[in-house]
């Protein structure tokens, strides 16, 4: 009987062990279930043979059960519950594998597994077992083992809690690092536009731009009728986008800054001509800087000011003719020194980018960036300006004075047979021309025009060739609170074959007054006008109405000199400006021509004139013209 019982127990034991081992083996929960099943089987057999009087054999069965429990406990590796943990000394993160910079924390037991071991170590007594059998099974529990496991559970819980704390600390630390990274970059909106910079100030970037919708209504428009096949001489009324610019500027490593700007409303038929500023600048000190690329030539008070800050919608005729129309943005190198009371700028520059005028030396299909065959070397210039505030109480009360000067070398190209490239057509042959329009902002067709100052073949005894021109300027600006007075005188001397002291001159002056008490602002680095900030910005439901300014000015230009017959004219302007906010401005101007004298301008395509330009200019002789202009400026 005993052998049968023993054989049955062993077979059951081996069957379970083999089955569990095939499923992955070594699992503590499987061993616990095995022990429980063996005990249950023993108790069941005892119940069957109990009443047959085999009490002695039953004791052996209990010993065998205890031995089976011990064997299975040894058979199941304890390491199945243990986990080696490592902490990264930099990030404080917890890892289960060793690695660089990781320190071993120890071997830990998962809390839930320990609890499961304690529970599973308790024998499951069948409810059908008689009371005596349950009494007998009680003393067989290893009380010491249970207490040991319970103690282990407490230690594991403590270790798990410590591990969880370390994990939370690590996660918080990582989060703080990420917050610090985000805080290193600050975004703002100010006079520079949408501006971002790192917390240490080493890197920054600003996205800015402007749009200027404009309108023009000509209520007096009375030139002579056009001749032959020429188009009408009258200027046109209408609307357009005067400027639409988008740019980016910023700094890197504090001492370098950069700027790139593109104007989508200009171009003269080439993509390259839309580029205005495109330079990199090295700031030697806060006052001294050097730049390389495309930038404004340092000449003239009104030209130095951004078109966003002009008192009138358009610059005055002499500034437009001698500085802006030939494209003031030229490519080269320059230096600038500016402090609060004075500033100076010098530059060595070549021709502008793109087909900047009808006298451009290179017009080709490559965006006018390459010197095409026959273009020759590009022209160059040396130019500079110095200005300051000799009298100054504060930024609202000062006297500004300055002078400008520049020498420009001009390139004129000839073919192998001696004829001039571009003669009788628009563009491509070099030389130089100057022209003017009456302060309009939609139809800016020329009413004064010198024609190309290089004309005729090399063999022509009457030919003229401009080899260079010299420009000079004197400026003054007085500001006393809301009152401002500004004026300039400009002169351009023409040098070359067929010229003898010919010169073009112009000047302007105007007065402006802020009805709301603001004052003209001063840009130190540029030595020119700056952004107006209303004392009380406009609000629909508030008492602020922005800044209100009135202006009146006189403008004169003379391009008749010696053999040059470009004409002369003078005009007056009335201006009203409303600044609801510092980034928004509305302007309304009335322009009235006092006199236009173009009687000497030839009517045919001779003497440097082409495409009917001479006849058109001549048709404005003694003409009457008046116009009403408006323009919004929104910049960011």
BELSUL-V150282 format. One record per backbone hydrogen bond with DSSP energy under -0.5 kcal/mol. CO is the residue of the C=O (numbers start at 1). NH is the residue of the N-H. E is the energy in kcal/mol with one decimal. If there is no record, write none. Layout:
# BELSUL-V150282
co:CO nh:NH e:E
co:CO nh:NH e:E
This chain:
# BELSUL-V150282
co:1 nh:5 e:-2.3
co:2 nh:6 e:-2.9
co:3 nh:7 e:-2.9
co:4 nh:8 e:-2.3
co:5 nh:9 e:-2.2
co:6 nh:10 e:-2.6
co:7 nh:11 e:-2.4
co:8 nh:12 e:-2.1
co:9 nh:13 e:-2.6
co:10 nh:14 e:-3.0
co:11 nh:15 e:-2.3
co:12 nh:16 e:-2.0
co:13 nh:17 e:-2.2
co:14 nh:18 e:-2.6
co:15 nh:19 e:-2.1
co:16 nh:20 e:-2.6
co:17 nh:21 e:-2.4
co:18 nh:22 e:-2.1
co:19 nh:23 e:-0.8
co:20 nh:25 e:-2.3
co:21 nh:24 e:-1.4
co:27 nh:31 e:-1.6
co:28 nh:32 e:-2.4
co:29 nh:33 e:-2.0
co:30 nh:34 e:-2.0
co:31 nh:35 e:-2.7
co:32 nh:36 e:-2.5
co:33 nh:37 e:-2.5
co:34 nh:38 e:-2.7
co:35 nh:39 e:-2.8
co:36 nh:40 e:-2.7
co:37 nh:41 e:-2.7
co:38 nh:42 e:-2.5
co:39 nh:43 e:-3.1
co:40 nh:44 e:-2.5
co:41 nh:45 e:-2.4
co:42 nh:46 e:-2.7
co:43 nh:47 e:-2.4
co:44 nh:48 e:-1.8
co:45 nh:49 e:-2.7
co:46 nh:50 e:-1.7
co:47 nh:51 e:-0.5
co:49 nh:52 e:-1.1
co:49 nh:54 e:-1.1
co:50 nh:53 e:-1.4
co:53 nh:55 e:-0.5
co:54 nh:58 e:-1.1
co:55 nh:59 e:-1.3
co:56 nh:60 e:-1.2
co:57 nh:61 e:-1.7
co:58 nh:62 e:-2.0
co:59 nh:63 e:-2.2
co:60 nh:64 e:-2.5
co:61 nh:65 e:-2.3
co:62 nh:66 e:-2.3
co:63 nh:67 e:-2.6
co:64 nh:68 e:-2.7
co:65 nh:69 e:-2.2
co:66 nh:70 e:-2.1
co:67 nh:71 e:-2.6
co:68 nh:72 e:-2.7
co:69 nh:73 e:-2.0
co:70 nh:74 e:-2.2
co:71 nh:75 e:-2.5
co:72 nh:76 e:-1.8
co:75 nh:77 e:-0.6
co:77 nh:80 e:-1.1
co:78 nh:81 e:-2.2
co:78 nh:82 e:-0.6
co:81 nh:110 e:-0.9
co:83 nh:108 e:-2.6
co:85 nh:105 e:-2.8
co:85 nh:106 e:-1.0
co:86 nh:95 e:-3.4
co:87 nh:103 e:-2.7
co:88 nh:92 e:-2.0
co:93 nh:88 e:-2.5
co:95 nh:86 e:-3.1
co:99 nh:102 e:-1.7
co:101 nh:89 e:-2.5
co:103 nh:87 e:-2.4
co:106 nh:85 e:-2.2
co:106 nh:108 e:-0.5
co:108 nh:83 e:-2.0
co:110 nh:114 e:-1.8
co:111 nh:115 e:-2.1
co:112 nh:116 e:-1.9
co:113 nh:117 e:-2.1
co:114 nh:118 e:-2.2
co:115 nh:119 e:-2.5
co:116 nh:120 e:-2.9
co:117 nh:121 e:-1.6
co:118 nh:122 e:-0.5
co:119 nh:122 e:-1.0
co:123 nh:125 e:-0.8
co:124 nh:126 e:-0.6
co:126 nh:129 e:-1.5
co:130 nh:134 e:-1.6
co:131 nh:135 e:-2.0
co:132 nh:136 e:-2.2
co:133 nh:137 e:-2.1
co:134 nh:138 e:-1.5
co:135 nh:139 e:-0.8
co:137 nh:140 e:-1.0
co:138 nh:141 e:-1.7
co:141 nh:143 e:-1.4
co:142 nh:146 e:-2.2
co:143 nh:147 e:-2.4
co:144 nh:148 e:-2.4
co:145 nh:149 e:-2.7
co:146 nh:150 e:-2.5
co:147 nh:151 e:-2.4
co:148 nh:152 e:-2.4
co:149 nh:153 e:-2.4
co:150 nh:154 e:-1.9
co:151 nh:155 e:-2.2
co:152 nh:156 e:-3.1
co:153 nh:157 e:-2.5
co:154 nh:158 e:-2.1
co:155 nh:159 e:-2.7
co:156 nh:160 e:-3.0
co:157 nh:161 e:-2.4
co:158 nh:162 e:-2.2
co:159 nh:163 e:-2.8
co:160 nh:164 e:-2.6
co:161 nh:165 e:-2.1
co:162 nh:166 e:-2.6
co:163 nh:167 e:-2.3
co:164 nh:168 e:-2.3
co:165 nh:169 e:-2.6
co:166 nh:170 e:-2.2
co:167 nh:171 e:-2.5
co:168 nh:172 e:-2.6
co:169 nh:173 e:-2.3
co:170 nh:174 e:-2.4
co:171 nh:175 e:-2.4
co:172 nh:176 e:-2.6
co:173 nh:177 e:-2.0
co:174 nh:178 e:-2.1
co:175 nh:179 e:-2.3
co:176 nh:180 e:-2.3
co:177 nh:181 e:-2.0
co:178 nh:182 e:-2.1
co:179 nh:183 e:-2.7
co:180 nh:184 e:-0.8
co:181 nh:184 e:-0.6
co:182 nh:185 e:-1.6
co:184 nh:186 e:-0.5
co:184 nh:199 e:-2.6
co:186 nh:197 e:-1.8
co:188 nh:195 e:-3.3
co:190 nh:193 e:-2.1
co:193 nh:190 e:-2.0
co:193 nh:195 e:-0.7
co:194 nh:207 e:-2.5
co:195 nh:188 e:-3.1
co:196 nh:205 e:-2.8
co:197 nh:186 e:-3.1
co:198 nh:201 e:-1.6
co:202 nh:253 e:-1.3
co:202 nh:254 e:-1.5
co:203 nh:198 e:-2.4
co:204 nh:251 e:-1.0
co:205 nh:196 e:-2.9
co:206 nh:208 e:-0.6
co:206 nh:249 e:-2.1
co:207 nh:194 e:-2.3
co:208 nh:247 e:-3.3
co:209 nh:636 e:-2.5
co:210 nh:245 e:-2.1
co:211 nh:634 e:-2.1
co:212 nh:242 e:-2.3
co:212 nh:243 e:-0.6
co:213 nh:632 e:-2.1
co:214 nh:240 e:-2.0
co:215 nh:630 e:-1.9
co:216 nh:238 e:-2.4
co:217 nh:219 e:-0.9
co:217 nh:628 e:-3.0
co:220 nh:626 e:-2.6
co:222 nh:624 e:-0.8
co:227 nh:230 e:-2.2
co:238 nh:216 e:-2.6
co:240 nh:214 e:-3.0
co:240 nh:242 e:-0.8
co:243 nh:212 e:-2.3
co:244 nh:264 e:-2.9
co:245 nh:210 e:-2.0
co:246 nh:262 e:-2.3
co:247 nh:208 e:-2.5
co:248 nh:260 e:-2.6
co:249 nh:206 e:-3.7
co:250 nh:258 e:-2.3
co:251 nh:204 e:-2.3
co:252 nh:256 e:-1.4
co:253 nh:255 e:-3.1
co:255 nh:283 e:-3.8
co:256 nh:252 e:-2.0
co:257 nh:281 e:-3.5
co:258 nh:250 e:-1.8
co:259 nh:279 e:-2.0
co:260 nh:248 e:-2.6
co:261 nh:276 e:-2.0
co:262 nh:246 e:-2.1
co:262 nh:264 e:-0.7
co:263 nh:266 e:-0.9
co:267 nh:270 e:-1.9
co:271 nh:274 e:-1.7
co:272 nh:275 e:-1.7
co:274 nh:263 e:-3.1
co:277 nh:261 e:-2.7
co:278 nh:294 e:-2.3
co:279 nh:259 e:-2.1
co:280 nh:292 e:-2.4
co:281 nh:257 e:-2.5
co:281 nh:283 e:-0.6
co:282 nh:284 e:-1.0
co:282 nh:290 e:-2.4
co:287 nh:338 e:-1.5
co:288 nh:284 e:-0.9
co:288 nh:285 e:-2.0
co:289 nh:336 e:-2.5
co:290 nh:282 e:-3.2
co:291 nh:334 e:-2.3
co:292 nh:280 e:-2.2
co:293 nh:295 e:-0.5
co:293 nh:332 e:-3.1
co:294 nh:278 e:-2.8
co:295 nh:330 e:-2.1
co:297 nh:299 e:-1.7
co:300 nh:304 e:-1.5
co:301 nh:305 e:-0.9
co:306 nh:309 e:-2.2
co:307 nh:310 e:-0.6
co:316 nh:320 e:-2.6
co:317 nh:321 e:-2.8
co:318 nh:322 e:-2.4
co:319 nh:323 e:-1.6
co:319 nh:324 e:-2.1
co:320 nh:325 e:-3.7
co:324 nh:327 e:-1.9
co:324 nh:328 e:-0.5
co:328 nh:297 e:-1.7
co:328 nh:330 e:-0.9
co:330 nh:295 e:-2.2
co:331 nh:350 e:-3.6
co:332 nh:293 e:-2.6
co:333 nh:348 e:-2.7
co:334 nh:291 e:-2.6
co:335 nh:346 e:-2.3
co:336 nh:289 e:-2.3
co:337 nh:344 e:-2.8
co:341 nh:389 e:-3.5
co:342 nh:339 e:-2.8
co:343 nh:387 e:-2.7
co:344 nh:337 e:-2.7
co:345 nh:385 e:-2.6
co:346 nh:335 e:-2.5
co:347 nh:383 e:-2.3
co:348 nh:333 e:-2.3
co:349 nh:381 e:-2.7
co:351 nh:331 e:-1.0
co:354 nh:356 e:-1.8
co:357 nh:360 e:-1.7
co:358 nh:427 e:-0.8
co:360 nh:428 e:-1.1
co:360 nh:430 e:-1.1
co:366 nh:369 e:-1.3
co:368 nh:354 e:-0.9
co:370 nh:372 e:-1.0
co:372 nh:375 e:-2.1
co:379 nh:351 e:-0.7
co:380 nh:409 e:-3.4
co:381 nh:349 e:-2.2
co:382 nh:407 e:-2.7
co:383 nh:347 e:-2.5
co:384 nh:405 e:-2.3
co:385 nh:345 e:-2.7
co:386 nh:403 e:-2.3
co:387 nh:343 e:-2.9
co:388 nh:390 e:-0.5
co:388 nh:401 e:-2.4
co:391 nh:399 e:-2.8
co:394 nh:397 e:-1.3
co:396 nh:481 e:-3.3
co:397 nh:393 e:-2.7
co:397 nh:394 e:-1.3
co:398 nh:479 e:-2.7
co:399 nh:391 e:-0.9
co:400 nh:477 e:-2.7
co:401 nh:388 e:-2.5
co:402 nh:475 e:-2.6
co:403 nh:386 e:-2.3
co:404 nh:473 e:-2.2
co:405 nh:384 e:-2.5
co:406 nh:471 e:-2.6
co:407 nh:382 e:-2.2
co:408 nh:469 e:-1.9
co:409 nh:380 e:-0.7
co:410 nh:412 e:-0.5
co:411 nh:431 e:-2.4
co:413 nh:421 e:-2.3
co:415 nh:418 e:-1.7
co:418 nh:458 e:-2.6
co:419 nh:415 e:-3.5
co:420 nh:423 e:-1.5
co:422 nh:425 e:-2.1
co:425 nh:427 e:-0.8
co:429 nh:413 e:-2.2
co:432 nh:453 e:-3.3
co:434 nh:450 e:-2.8
co:436 nh:447 e:-2.5
co:436 nh:448 e:-1.9
co:437 nh:439 e:-1.8
co:442 nh:444 e:-0.8
co:448 nh:436 e:-2.1
co:453 nh:455 e:-0.5
co:455 nh:464 e:-2.6
co:457 nh:460 e:-1.5
co:459 nh:461 e:-0.5
co:460 nh:463 e:-1.6
co:464 nh:455 e:-2.9
co:465 nh:467 e:-0.6
co:465 nh:497 e:-1.6
co:467 nh:410 e:-2.6
co:468 nh:495 e:-2.6
co:469 nh:408 e:-2.5
co:470 nh:493 e:-3.1
co:471 nh:406 e:-2.0
co:472 nh:491 e:-2.4
co:473 nh:404 e:-2.4
co:474 nh:489 e:-2.3
co:475 nh:402 e:-1.7
co:476 nh:487 e:-2.3
co:477 nh:400 e:-3.7
co:478 nh:485 e:-2.7
co:479 nh:398 e:-2.2
co:480 nh:483 e:-1.7
co:481 nh:520 e:-0.6
co:482 nh:514 e:-1.4
co:483 nh:480 e:-2.5
co:484 nh:512 e:-2.6
co:485 nh:478 e:-3.0
co:486 nh:510 e:-2.4
co:487 nh:476 e:-2.2
co:488 nh:508 e:-1.8
co:489 nh:474 e:-2.3
co:490 nh:506 e:-2.0
co:491 nh:472 e:-2.5
co:492 nh:504 e:-2.8
co:493 nh:470 e:-2.0
co:495 nh:467 e:-1.9
co:495 nh:468 e:-1.6
co:496 nh:499 e:-1.5
co:497 nh:465 e:-2.3
co:502 nh:494 e:-2.7
co:504 nh:492 e:-3.0
co:505 nh:558 e:-3.0
co:506 nh:490 e:-3.0
co:507 nh:556 e:-2.5
co:508 nh:488 e:-1.6
co:509 nh:554 e:-2.8
co:510 nh:486 e:-2.2
co:511 nh:552 e:-2.4
co:512 nh:484 e:-2.2
co:513 nh:515 e:-0.7
co:513 nh:550 e:-2.4
co:514 nh:517 e:-1.1
co:521 nh:530 e:-1.5
co:522 nh:524 e:-0.7
co:523 nh:527 e:-2.1
co:523 nh:528 e:-1.2
co:528 nh:523 e:-3.3
co:532 nh:534 e:-0.6
co:536 nh:546 e:-2.8
co:539 nh:542 e:-0.9
co:544 nh:539 e:-1.6
co:547 nh:579 e:-3.0
co:548 nh:515 e:-2.0
co:548 nh:516 e:-0.9
co:549 nh:577 e:-2.7
co:550 nh:513 e:-2.4
co:551 nh:575 e:-2.9
co:552 nh:511 e:-2.6
co:553 nh:573 e:-2.3
co:554 nh:509 e:-2.1
co:555 nh:571 e:-2.4
co:556 nh:507 e:-2.0
co:557 nh:569 e:-2.3
co:558 nh:505 e:-2.0
co:559 nh:561 e:-0.6
co:559 nh:566 e:-2.6
co:561 nh:564 e:-2.5
co:564 nh:561 e:-2.1
co:566 nh:449 e:-1.4
co:567 nh:559 e:-2.6
co:568 nh:597 e:-3.1
co:569 nh:557 e:-2.3
co:570 nh:594 e:-2.1
co:570 nh:595 e:-1.5
co:571 nh:555 e:-2.4
co:572 nh:592 e:-2.2
co:573 nh:553 e:-2.0
co:574 nh:590 e:-2.1
co:575 nh:551 e:-2.4
co:576 nh:588 e:-2.2
co:577 nh:549 e:-2.7
co:578 nh:580 e:-0.6
co:578 nh:586 e:-2.9
co:579 nh:547 e:-2.1
co:580 nh:538 e:-2.6
co:581 nh:584 e:-1.2
co:583 nh:635 e:-2.1
co:584 nh:581 e:-0.9
co:585 nh:633 e:-2.7
co:586 nh:578 e:-2.9
co:587 nh:631 e:-2.0
co:588 nh:576 e:-2.2
co:589 nh:629 e:-3.1
co:590 nh:574 e:-2.1
co:591 nh:627 e:-2.2
co:592 nh:572 e:-2.2
co:595 nh:570 e:-1.8
co:596 nh:598 e:-0.5
co:596 nh:622 e:-3.2
co:597 nh:568 e:-2.0
co:598 nh:601 e:-1.1
co:604 nh:606 e:-2.0
co:606 nh:609 e:-1.5
co:608 nh:452 e:-2.7
co:610 nh:613 e:-1.5
co:612 nh:616 e:-2.1
co:613 nh:617 e:-2.3
co:614 nh:618 e:-2.7
co:615 nh:619 e:-1.8
co:616 nh:620 e:-0.5
co:617 nh:620 e:-1.4
co:618 nh:621 e:-1.6
co:619 nh:224 e:-3.1
co:620 nh:623 e:-2.0
co:624 nh:222 e:-2.7
co:625 nh:593 e:-2.7
co:626 nh:219 e:-0.6
co:626 nh:220 e:-1.9
co:627 nh:591 e:-2.2
co:627 nh:629 e:-0.5
co:628 nh:217 e:-2.5
co:629 nh:589 e:-2.5
co:630 nh:215 e:-2.2
co:631 nh:587 e:-2.5
co:633 nh:585 e:-2.1
co:633 nh:635 e:-0.5
co:634 nh:211 e:-1.9
